[in-house]
Amino acid sequence: MRSVKRFLGRSFFAARLDALLMRKTAVVVAFHRVQRGADVSDGLTVDPRAFESYCEFFRRYFHVVPLRALIGKLEQGRTFRRELAITFDDGYRDNYENAMPVLERLGLPATFFVVSRWIGTDVVPFWDRELGVRHPWMTWDQVRTLKKKGFDIGAHTRTHANLGTTSGAAAQDEIAGARDDLEQALGTPVETFAYPFGGPDNMTDFNRQLVRAAGFRCCCSAYGGTITWKTDPFLFPRVPVTTWHLSPEHFGLDVAFTRPEESARPAKTAGLADLNAQTRS
């Protein structure tokens, strides 16, 4: 079935049917790691060559813009025209070493959501620990270099907390504290937020209000969905890119046939369901 979707995806974009089906929508994609030796069972890692193929695909078929540009359009009630924003979660060092050069070469903007208390540390999160691996985090100098090069930095909590179960002062510390950490380290305002794990049950309505109160302009999920002018910036959908998709066209086909209203609930494509089952972000 996946091979059939890959073929259909190529035909779909070759015929430019995307221009008709997605003419008033936008998409935000979410990557995690960009490393060699990507494994389907991993769910978080994309090979550098595959990443470059995705970026070339995005540049060919979408208007690639910074995430803040999409937020600005939502705030102004403006219609979308196949815009796409690229984002990364967590702050893995390979984002700097492998993804940044590709983005620079192709002239593509991106937003990096980082876990502020993990940057420059040796913390090993449970999903890596369970696999017996360790993937290093960026240093603060690397995060600052991304910012100086024109990329945006967003918050992803202080310690990758599950905001579906964290509440009260602890949630406030994870949300507002992450913004404080980043602004102190970067010396510039930080206005975008993506919550860890990214599922519908990983964020409460109360904590979403804490995100708004902390001064952020959006609250990004990661369980699929496209964006229209009606989308609430604090119910901001993103589509994870994983090795389940056999090609950028396969990925694009799934996105093209996702209805905008699905951004309010878990996406139903097999690839996203597989990622959600792993409860990793």
C-alpha positions as CSV (number, residue, x, y, z in Angstrom):
1,M,0.0,0.0,0.0
2,R,2.8,2.4,0.8
3,S,4.4,1.7,-2.6
4,V,1.1,2.4,-4.3
5,K,0.9,5.7,-2.4
6,R,4.4,6.6,-3.5
7,F,3.4,6.1,-7.1
8,L,0.2,8.0,-6.7
9,G,2.0,10.8,-5.0
10,R,4.4,11.2,-7.9
11,S,1.6,11.3,-10.3
12,F,-0.4,13.7,-8.2
13,F,2.3,16.3,-7.9
14,A,3.5,15.8,-11.5
15,A,0.0,16.7,-12.6
16,R,0.0,19.7,-10.2
17,L,-3.2,18.6,-8.6
18,D,-1.8,19.9,-5.4
19,A,-2.2,23.5,-6.7
20,L,-6.0,22.8,-6.9
21,L,-6.5,20.7,-3.7
22,M,-4.3,22.8,-1.4
23,R,-4.8,26.2,-2.9
24,K,-6.1,27.8,0.3
25,T,-4.1,25.9,2.9
26,A,-0.7,25.9,4.5
27,V,1.4,23.1,6.1
28,V,3.9,23.0,8.9
29,V,6.3,20.0,8.9
30,A,8.1,18.7,12.0
31,F,11.5,17.0,11.9
32,H,13.5,15.7,14.9
33,R,16.9,14.2,13.9
34,V,18.7,14.3,10.6
35,Q,21.3,11.6,10.7
36,R,22.8,8.8,8.6
37,G,21.5,5.3,9.2
38,A,17.9,6.2,9.6
39,D,15.8,3.3,10.8
40,V,12.0,2.9,10.3
41,S,11.6,1.6,13.8
42,D,13.2,4.7,15.2
43,G,10.5,7.0,14.0
44,L,12.4,10.2,14.7
45,T,15.4,10.1,12.3
46,V,15.6,11.1,8.7
47,D,18.7,10.4,6.6
48,P,20.5,13.6,5.4
49,R,19.9,12.6,1.7
50,A,16.2,12.1,2.4
51,F,16.1,15.4,4.2
52,E,17.6,17.2,1.2
53,S,15.0,15.5,-1.0
54,Y,12.2,16.7,1.2
55,C,13.6,20.2,1.2
56,E,13.9,20.2,-2.6
57,F,10.3,18.9,-2.8
58,F,9.1,21.6,-0.5
59,R,10.8,24.3,-2.5
60,R,9.4,23.0,-5.8
61,Y,5.8,22.6,-4.8
62,F,5.2,25.0,-1.9
63,H,6.0,28.6,-0.8
64,V,8.4,27.9,2.0
65,V,8.1,30.6,4.6
66,P,9.1,31.2,8.3
67,L,6.6,29.9,10.8
68,R,6.1,33.4,12.1
69,A,4.8,34.4,8.6
70,L,2.0,31.8,8.9
71,I,1.2,33.1,12.4
72,G,1.1,36.7,11.0
73,K,-1.4,35.6,8.3
74,L,-3.6,33.9,10.9
75,E,-3.5,37.0,13.1
76,Q,-4.6,39.1,10.2
77,G,-7.2,36.7,8.9
78,R,-5.5,36.3,5.5
79,T,-5.9,33.4,3.1
80,F,-3.1,30.9,2.6
81,R,-1.7,29.9,-0.8
82,R,0.2,26.6,-0.3
83,E,2.7,28.0,2.2
84,L,4.9,25.6,4.1
85,A,7.0,26.1,7.2
86,I,9.8,23.8,8.4
87,T,10.3,23.1,12.1
88,F,12.5,20.9,14.2
89,D,11.9,19.6,17.8
90,D,14.2,19.0,20.8
91,G,17.5,20.6,19.8
92,Y,19.6,17.6,18.5
93,R,23.1,18.6,17.4
94,D,22.6,17.0,14.0
95,N,20.1,19.8,13.3
96,Y,23.0,22.1,13.3
97,E,25.5,19.8,11.6
98,N,23.4,18.1,9.0
99,A,20.2,20.1,8.5
100,M,21.4,23.7,8.6
101,P,23.8,23.4,5.7
102,V,21.0,22.0,3.5
103,L,18.6,24.7,4.5
104,E,21.3,27.4,3.8
105,R,22.2,26.0,0.4
106,L,18.6,25.9,-0.7
107,G,17.8,29.2,0.9
108,L,15.0,27.8,3.2
109,P,13.9,29.3,6.5
110,A,13.2,27.1,9.5
111,T,12.3,27.2,13.2
112,F,14.1,25.1,15.8
113,F,12.1,24.3,19.0
114,V,14.6,23.5,21.7
115,V,14.4,22.0,25.2
116,S,16.2,24.8,27.0
117,R,17.6,22.8,30.0
118,W,18.9,20.1,27.7
119,I,21.0,22.4,25.5
120,G,24.7,21.9,26.2
121,T,24.1,18.9,28.5
122,D,24.6,15.1,28.5
123,V,20.9,14.4,29.2
124,V,19.7,11.2,27.6
125,P,15.8,11.1,27.1
126,F,13.9,8.0,27.9
127,W,13.2,7.1,24.2
128,D,17.0,7.1,23.4
129,R,17.8,5.4,26.7
130,E,15.4,2.6,25.8
131,L,17.2,2.0,22.6
132,G,20.6,2.2,24.2
133,V,21.7,5.2,22.2
134,R,22.8,8.7,22.9
135,H,22.4,11.6,20.5
136,P,24.1,14.8,21.6
137,W,22.3,18.2,21.9
138,M,23.4,21.4,20.4
139,T,25.5,23.8,22.4
140,W,24.3,27.3,23.2
141,D,26.9,28.7,20.8
142,Q,25.3,26.6,18.1
143,V,21.8,27.7,18.9
144,R,23.0,31.3,18.9
145,T,24.7,30.7,15.5
146,L,21.4,29.5,14.1
147,K,19.7,32.7,15.3
148,K,22.5,34.8,13.8
149,K,22.1,33.1,10.5
150,G,18.4,34.1,10.4
151,F,16.7,30.9,11.6
152,D,14.1,31.2,14.3
153,I,14.4,29.6,17.8
154,G,11.3,28.5,19.6
155,A,10.5,27.0,23.0
156,H,9.9,23.3,23.7
157,T,9.6,23.5,27.5
158,R,12.6,23.3,29.9
159,T,12.8,19.5,30.3
160,H,10.5,18.0,27.7
161,A,7.6,17.8,30.1
162,N,4.3,16.2,29.2
163,L,1.9,19.1,29.5
164,G,-1.0,16.8,29.5
165,T,-0.1,15.6,33.0
166,T,2.0,18.5,34.3
167,S,0.0,21.2,36.0
168,G,0.2,24.2,38.4
169,A,3.5,25.9,39.2
170,A,5.5,23.0,37.5
171,A,3.7,23.7,34.2
172,Q,4.2,27.4,34.5
173,D,7.9,26.8,35.1
174,E,8.2,24.6,32.0
175,I,6.4,27.0,29.8
176,A,7.3,30.6,30.9
177,G,10.7,29.4,32.2
178,A,11.7,28.0,28.8
179,R,11.0,31.4,27.3
180,D,13.0,33.1,30.0
181,D,15.9,30.7,29.4
182,L,16.0,31.2,25.7
183,E,15.6,35.0,25.8
184,Q,18.4,35.3,28.3
185,A,20.7,33.1,26.2
186,L,19.8,34.7,22.8
187,G,19.2,38.3,23.8
188,T,16.1,38.4,21.5
189,P,12.3,37.8,22.0
190,V,11.1,34.2,21.7
191,E,7.5,34.0,20.5
192,T,6.8,30.5,19.3
193,F,6.1,27.4,21.3
194,A,5.7,23.7,20.5
195,Y,4.6,21.3,23.2
196,P,6.5,18.0,23.8
197,F,5.1,14.7,22.4
198,G,2.7,16.7,20.3
199,G,-0.4,14.5,20.7
200,P,-3.9,15.7,21.6
201,D,-3.6,14.3,25.1
202,N,-0.2,16.0,25.8
203,M,-1.6,19.5,26.4
204,T,-4.5,20.6,28.6
205,D,-6.7,23.6,28.0
206,F,-5.4,25.3,31.1
207,N,-1.8,24.8,30.1
208,R,-2.6,26.2,26.6
209,Q,-3.8,29.3,28.3
210,L,-0.4,29.4,30.2
211,V,1.3,29.4,26.8
212,R,-0.8,32.4,25.8
213,A,-0.2,34.2,29.1
214,A,3.6,33.6,28.8
215,G,3.6,35.8,25.7
216,F,3.9,33.2,23.0
217,R,2.0,33.8,19.7
218,C,1.3,30.1,19.0
219,C,1.1,26.6,20.5
220,C,2.1,23.9,18.1
221,S,1.1,20.3,18.2
222,A,2.5,17.4,16.1
223,Y,-0.3,15.0,15.2
224,G,-1.2,16.2,11.7
225,G,-3.5,18.5,9.9
226,T,-3.4,21.4,7.5
227,I,-3.9,25.1,8.2
228,T,-6.6,27.5,6.9
229,W,-7.4,31.1,7.8
230,K,-9.8,29.8,10.4
231,T,-7.1,27.9,12.4
232,D,-6.5,29.0,16.0
233,P,-2.7,29.8,16.4
234,F,-2.9,28.1,19.8
235,L,-4.3,24.9,18.2
236,F,-1.6,25.0,15.5
237,P,-1.2,21.7,13.6
238,R,2.1,20.2,12.4
239,V,2.8,17.1,10.4
240,P,5.7,14.9,11.5
241,V,8.1,13.7,8.8
242,T,9.2,10.1,9.5
243,T,10.8,7.2,7.7
244,W,7.4,5.6,7.3
245,H,6.9,7.7,4.2
246,L,8.7,6.2,1.3
247,S,9.2,9.5,-0.5
248,P,8.4,13.2,-0.3
249,E,5.6,12.7,-2.8
250,H,4.2,9.9,-0.6
251,F,4.3,12.3,2.4
252,G,2.8,15.1,0.3
253,L,-0.1,12.9,-0.9
254,D,-1.1,12.1,2.7
255,V,-1.0,15.8,3.6
256,A,-2.9,16.9,0.6
257,F,-5.8,14.6,1.5
258,T,-5.9,15.6,5.1
259,R,-8.9,17.8,5.8
260,P,-8.2,21.0,7.7
261,E,-10.7,20.0,10.4
262,E,-8.6,17.0,11.2
263,S,-6.1,19.4,12.8
264,A,-8.4,19.4,15.8
265,R,-8.0,15.6,16.4
266,P,-5.4,12.9,15.7
267,A,-4.6,12.4,12.0
268,K,-5.7,9.0,10.6
269,T,-3.0,8.2,8.2
270,A,-1.0,5.1,9.1
271,G,2.3,6.9,9.3
272,L,1.1,9.4,11.8
273,A,-0.7,6.8,13.8
274,D,2.5,4.8,14.1
275,L,4.4,7.8,15.3
276,N,1.7,8.6,17.9
277,A,1.9,5.1,19.2
278,Q,5.5,5.7,20.1
279,T,4.6,8.8,22.1
280,R,7.8,10.5,21.2
281,S,8.3,14.1,20.1
